[in-house]
Amino acid sequence: MTNAQIMERDLAHIWHPCTQMKDHEFIPIIPIKKAKGVYLYDFEDHRYIDAISSWWVNLFGHSNDYINQKVNEQLQTLEHVIFAGFTHEQIVRLSERLVRLAPSGLEYCFYADNGSSAIEVALKMSFHYHKNRGERRPLFLSLTNSYHGETIGALSVGDVELYKQTYEEILIRSLQVPVPKDKSQEAAKEAARALEKLLAKRGREISAFIVEPLVQCAGYMHMYHPSYLRLAKELCEEYGVHFIADEIAVGFGRTGTMWACEQAGISPDFMCLSKGLTGGYLPLSVVLTTKDVYNAFYCDYNEYKAFLHSHSYTGNALACAAANATLDIFEQEDILKKNRIKADYIKKRMERFWDLPNIKDVRQTGMIAAVELSGYDPKRRIGLTINQECLRRGVFLRPLGSVVYFMPPYVIDFNQIDEVLDTLYDVVRNLA
């Protein structure tokens, strides 16, 4: 089977995500036959370094031997069971481990099957909590430039126009406050003052404030100082507003600590996890929350107070086995320490990008690094040009507009880091 044959069959029936399908009249789809470690292999045995962890999900490499083993073991006993009125050992063990690892106070786990669904759970749970306590708080608050998913609720609290504008008329009501403009403490204080002003005016109407801690990934990898999270959490407590930490993209070590919230020393009321939760193997998400929230729904049967939210594949046993295997690797191999060494190396190797005349910014938080280009007309789609040239050289990068980011699997080695960054540097340097 050739790449062209697979692509032809694909285009006959498949509509791909985040894709203008007409582009594939001139841009080939790359059929992947197999993958191992950081490498993807097509049907003609070309290989590509997966430098974005396949949309930020893959932590320990494709076809990881240990995760493969644990999923296969689970496959022999239980693949899935309804999670209403039933449970299984994998999810009990996973929940106990997540609670031990999570910021203090997060004691209960509610499962779904993808990141957007986790956001929906947290939003509904927060609103319903206030309603059960006799309060009507119909609004949600988020940061400008934020992204929380693409279901209606998740899209409503986002602020990336590219995704949101078309659906504006059907979205739920939300407010936005300015994100800190950069990684400085002064920017964090300035943004906190704007938050305080809004909460003083409308805080009693707001159920929850949702943030992506430290890095707004789909928001062009915008980064800010941890002190903003601490200041924002204090203000939310003052006005009785829940604090939702969307750690879907930044959790599991991406920012240098297990959870980005750790760097601010805060504990949110809700923490949403997905992506790296299963090491990139299977769909699974979870919302961790507090005993206070749990108790607001705990009562003699009352259909209006109960949290009647469900997903058919909630708590899938295979996905939970992958998640437990992922946590095993964190425990057995001191991944966070290894990542700090690699992050320092990436930082040093990226300093040379500052010397290029078409670079606006170079930024990094842990294992997330980005370069932002300047001087290009958006209609030129410079990111697509970079994507195609890097692919030709065996490196898979998927820019966000004029921002090229590097978010590799943690198993990447130093030579592979060099290959990715050398390729990117050469491609950016040679842009006309």
Secondary structure, 3 states (H helix, E strand, C coil): CCHHHHHHHHHHHCCCCCCCHHHHHCCCCCCEEEEEECEEEECCCCEEEECCHHHHCCCCCECCHHHHHHHHHHHCCCCCCCCCCCCCHHHHHHHHHHHHHCCCCEEEEEEECCHHHHHHHHHHHHHHHHHHCCCCCCEEEEECCCCCCCCHHHHHCCCCHHHHHHHHHHCCCEEEECCCCCCCHHHHHHHHHHHHHHHHHHHHHEEEEEECCCEECCCCCEECCCHHHHHHHHHHHHCCCEEEEECCCCCCCCCCCCCHHHHHCCCCCEEEECHHHHCCCCCCEEEEEEHHHHHCCCCCCCCCCCCCCCCCCCCCHHHHHHHHHHHHHHHHHCHHHHHHHHHHHHHHHHHHHHHCCCEEEEEEECCEEEEEECCCCHHHCHHHHHHHHHHHCCEECCCECCEEEECCCCCCCHHHHHHHHHHHHHHHHCCC
